[in-house]
Amino acid sequence: MSAGSPIKGFHAHLYYDPDEVEIARNFARAASERFKLAVGRFHLEPIGPHPRGSCQLSMSPETFAEFALWAMAARGEMTIFAHGLSGDDLDDHTRYVLWLGSSEPLDLTIFD
């Protein structure tokens, strides 16, 4: 990232339904092994702004570019919502975003 960028890191949220959690676990395991990134909890219900079950992967800006290229093919049919970490939660979830797969509506009211 350039020195003037507000982005200090990234989260990639894997979205899945309860019957797809094993697919998400396998993807997260492969991503963690390949990129040495942190894997969060596997939620089976919507949490925060996320519309369905999700798991958060955390990474540096330097890791994100390579992760995104890999994830485009490795994700299969799974949707991944990725966003920058600037310190402004609303901007992070609306402005600094990337969808791999179909976008889904977020509950942004939690940022009011």
HELIX and SHEET records of a PDB file:
HELIX    1   1 PRO A   18  GLU A   20  5                                   3    
HELIX    2   2 VAL A   21  PHE A   35  1                                  15    
HELIX    3   3 PRO A   61  ALA A   74  1                                  14    
HELIX    4   4 ASP A   89  THR A   94  1                                   6    
HELIX    5   5 LEU A  108  PHE A  111  5                                   4    
SHEET    1   A 5 ALA A  38  HIS A  43  0                                        
SHEET    2   A 5 GLY A  53  MET A  59 -1                                        
SHEET    3   A 5 PHE A  10  TYR A  16 -1                                        
SHEET    4   A 5 THR A  79  GLY A  84 -1                                        
SHEET    5   A 5 VAL A  97  LEU A 100 -1                                        
END                                                                             
